[in-house]
Amino acid sequence: MNSNIATHSTVELTYVRSARAFVLSLLGPLTIGAGVIWAIVQPWRLTLLHPHGQGFWWLVIEPPLLLAVAGAVFALVVARPLLAELDEARSRGDTVPGEQCAATG
């Protein structure tokens, strides 16, 4: 006699990223976006648009461009390794502060 009443069920554990990791992953793109919006809202700050008698450094070092570059550097050099380290710690089974484990299935 075969009974299908008691069966084995599998539960998948999915990890929800912490709010800190989510904010960390958004800081770089938001900073780049802020630089682009700043350049659009205040185009007179971009001397590349009217380079009358300006030197090289005056044209290169502009606040909206520097903000966008700082956001890109943060996203690539700071945030990406930190998020990879958090994911690696989670895969090893270390407890990462602020992460939750949700059972689905």
Secondary structure, 3 states (H helix, E strand, C coil): CCCCCCCCCCCEEEEECCHHHHHHHHHHHHHHHHHHHHHHHCHHHCHHHCCCCCCHHHHHCCHHHHHHHHHHHHHHHHHHHHHHHHHHHHHHCCCCCCCEEEEEC
